[in-house]
């Protein structure tokens, strides 16, 4: 029996280290199942918060949180929490769905990220007069702009209540900056003169700030960091940059998708162009074809403007340049995660690469 158990242990260890495609597929399958379970746990936790509410548009909000979303931000933040917590732990590695390995503060930060993200989408839908989001009717198309704005504001109020429950002045300052940056990014989008510099500034505020500041908050809430007299600035800055790189990379890919659409996520073609928004593919194409600047100035309002922009973007190297920049940002983010040697670091890297490859 002892011999049998020894052989079995050797066999299992060998399989775990096996680099064959079959072993990789099994590990990938198990990790995807864990990701799905983690997503469901986060979703259930957020839904529970709103189910207790007597807000008049509660059911519409619950419908949004139940929509086909991967809960990418909170999923990534909780995986990052596992990476950070395991690096200081001598315990055996639990499964990703074991949230006892995540501190209550880290869980609240993850929930905060999704609440603010969804609230910003509701407000975006009002600004863009969008009829659908993730293949479902938007709140503004069902109930009107006023109800949608109030719904978004209500979600933000719930998110800010989460901040107050953290009972930490530093985390309150960091996470309050998220909401301020969102508003500034939205204003800049409609005021700034289109350029690569202005574009970077806008998406840093509007998109990347949420992930950058919540990643920074997750590491600050780590028991070792939070109890330090002076939290190591380079460690906090690295996590901020990690989140910023991932956020910027995915926003650039999202801007490219405006020229191809995404049926699974219900993203129609040329939605940004129809709303007069100047994104990176357009800015890059304008460097090669200066005639685009006249179309930008009139916000693509003439009958043939969108078709002309589409043609010139694809005739230029704009999409390829955008995808290359997106890859470089993801590589920078991965290099930061590689500073941690536990198994969760590789799981997080695989997760980021999987999402990036699927979207690009």
N, C-alpha and C positions, 0 to 999 in steps of 0.2 A: 504493500500500500504506500509506504514511504517513497519507494522508487517511482511508483506511478505518479504521486503528487509532485515529485521533483521534475519528472519529465513533462508533466502538464504545465508546471510553472515556467519551465524553459520554453515550451511551445508558445505559451501566451506572451512571454517577453519577446520572443523572436518575432511573433506576429505584430506586436505593437511597434517594433522597430523596422518592420519590413517596409521597404521602399517600393514594393510592387504596386501596380495600379489598382489591384483588387483591394489591398490593405488600405490604400489611400482613399478609395471610394467608400469603404466601410467607415473610416474615421470621418470623412466628409459628411456622410449620411448621419452619423451620430451627432456631429457638431451642428448640422442644420436642424435636427430635431431639438437639440438643446436651445438653439437660437429661437425656434418657434415657441417653445415652452416659456422662454424668458420674455419674449414679446407678449405672450398671453398673460403672464403674471403682471407685467407693467400695465397692460391695457385694463386688466381687471381692477388693479389698484386705483387707476385714474377714474374708471367708470364708477367705482364704489363711492368716490368723493362726490361725483356729480349726481348720483342716484339719490343721495340724501338731501339734495337741494330742492327748494320749492320755486326755483327760477322759472318764469313762465315759458321760456324757450328751451327748457332742460332737455326734452326729448330730441330736439333738433341737434343740440350739442352732443348728446349721447350717440346719435346716429353718425356724427362726424368721427368720434373716437372709435366707432365700430367699423369704419370704412376700411377698404383694403390698403392699409398702410403697413410698412414693415417696422414702424416705431424705431427708425434708424438711429435717431439721436439718443434716446434713453437706452437703447440696446447697446450702442457704442460706449456710453458713459458707464453703464454697469459692468461691461466687459473690462473697461479701463480700471474700474474699481477693483476687480478681481486681480488684474495685473499688479496694481500697486499694493494691495493687501497681501497677496501671496509672496511678494518680494520680501516682506518682513516676517513671514510666518514660517514656523517649522512644522505646521500641521500637514496632513496629506491633502492633496488638492481635491476639493469637492466639485460636484457638477455645477455648471453655470446657473442652474435653476435653484441652487441652494443660496437663497438670499440672506441667510444668517451670516454668510461670509462678507456681506456688504453692510456698511454702517447705516443706521437710519438717516443720517445726513446725506450720504451718497445716494440713497434711494429717493429722497425728497428732491435732490438736485436733478436726478434723471426725470422724475415726474414733471418738475418745473420746466425742463427743456421742451417736453412735448406739449405742455399746455401753452407756453408762449408761442411755439411754432404754429400750432393750430389756430390760435387767436390771430396771428399775423396773416395766415392764409385767408381767414374770414374777411379781414380788413382788405387784403389784396383783391379778393373777389369783388368787393364793393367798388374799389378804385378802378378795376378792370371791367366792371359790368359782366363778370363771368357767369355763365349759366350752369356749368357743371364743374365738379372738382372730384377727381378720382372716380370718374364714371357715375357720379351721383349728383343730383341737383344741389346747387349751392343754397345757403340760407337766404341770401339776398334775392335769389330767383323765386324762392318759395314764400318768403315773408316780407320782402322789401329791404331797402338799404338800412332804414332806421333800426329794424329788429336785428339785422346782421351786425351792425356796429355795436349795439348794446350787448349782443351775444359775445362778440370778441372782447369787449371791455370786461364783461363778467368773468370770462375765462382768465384774463390777465389779473383781475382782482383775486381770483382763487390762487393763481400762481404766486402773487405777492404775499398772500397769507401763508403759503408754504415757506417763503423766505423768512417771515417773522417767526415761524416755528423752529427755524434753525437756531435761533437765539445766539447768533454770532455776528458781531458788528462787522468783521472783515468780510465774511461771506455775504452779508447784506449789501455792503458797498459794491462788491464784485458783481453780484447778480442784478442789482438795481441798474447797473451800467448797461446790461443787456437790453432792457426796455428802452432806455434813452437812445442807444445806438440804433435800434430798429426804426424809431421815429426819424432820427437824423438821416438814416440811409434812404428812407422813403422820400423825404423832402429833397435831398440831394439829387435823387433820380430824376426829378422833374425840373430841377433848377440848373444843375451843372452843365457846362459845355462838354459835349462828348469827347473823351480822350481816354487813352489807356490808363492814365493817372487817375482821372475822375472815376472811371469804371471800377478800378481797384478800390478806391476810397468808398464807393457806394456799396459794393458787395462785401467789403470788410465790415461795414456798419450793418447792412441790412441782413446779411446771411451768415457770414463767418463769425461774427462777434458772439452769436448765441452759442455756437459749439466751442469757440476758443475760451470764453469766460466760464462756461460750465465745466470744461475739462480742467481749467485752472482751479475751479471751486472743488472739484472731486479730489484733486491731490491735496488741496489745502485742508480739506476735511479729514484727510488721512490722520490716524491717531498719532503718528510720530511727528508729522509736519505741524499739525495743529497745536501740539503741546510744546513745540520749539519756541524759545524766546524770540528768535528772529527766523522766520521761515526762509529757507534757502532760496534766494531770488532766482538763481539759474534754473532750479528745479521747477518753480512756478512758471517761469518764462518759457521753459521747454514745453510744458503741458499746454500753455496758452498757444504757442506756435503750432503744436501738434493739431489742436482743434481748429486753428485758423487755416492750416494747410488743407485739412480734409474738407472743411466748409467751402473754401475757395475752389478747390478742385471739383467738387460736386456741383457747385453753382455754374462753373464754366461748362461742364458737360450738359447741365440743364439748359443753358443758353444755346448750345449746339442743337439740342433736341427740338428747339423751336422751329428748326428748318426741316425736321423729319417727322415730328410728332411722336407720340407714345400711346398706342391704343390701350395697353394694359393699365396705364395710370390715367387714361382719359385726357391726355394733354394734346390739344389740337395744334395743327401746324400754324405758324406765323402769329401766334397769340400776342407775343411781345411786340412784333412789328405793328399789328393792328391797333395796339394801344400806344403807339408812338415811342416805344422804349428802344433805346440804342444799347445793344449788347456787344460783347467782345468780338464775335464773328463779323459784325457790321463794321466795327472800328478797324479791325485788321484789314477787311476788304477795302475800306475807304483809303487806307494807306497805299494800296495798289491801284485803286480806281477812284481818283479824287471827285469824279462826278457824283459819287454817292453823297457827298456833303450837302448838295442841294436838296436831295431827298430827305436827308436828316433834318434840315432846317424846316421843311414843311411837314415833318412828322409822318412821312409816308402817306399823305392824305390824297394824292392824285390817284386816279384809277389804276394806272399801270405800275405804281411805285413798288408795291410788294413783290410783284413778279420780277421787276427789274433788279431789286435787291437780292432776291433769291438767285437769279441768274449770275449776278456779279459775285456773290459770296461763293458760289460753287465754282466759278471760273478762277477765283483767286485761291490762295493757299490758306485762307482764313480758318476753315474747319480743322485742317491738319495742324496748324499752329496752336489752335485752342486745345486740341487733344494732347499735343506734346507738352504744353504748359501744365495741363491737368495731371499728366503722368509724372512730371517733375515734382509737382506739389505733393502727390501721393508718396513718391519715393522719399521726399524729405520727412514726411510724417512717419513713414515706416522706420526710417533711420533712428528717429527719436524713441520709438517703441522697442527697438533692438537693444537699447540700454538695459532692458529688463530681461532676465534669462529664464524666467519660469514659463511653464507650458501655456499659460493664458496669453502671454505676449504673442506667441505664434498663432494662437486662435484668433486674436484680435487682428493681426496682420492678414491672415487668410480671409477674415470677414470683410475687411476694407477692400482688399484686392478683388474679392468676389463681387461686391457691389459695384466697384469701379468698372470691372470688365463687363458686367451685365448692362450697365448704363451707357457705356461708351461703345 
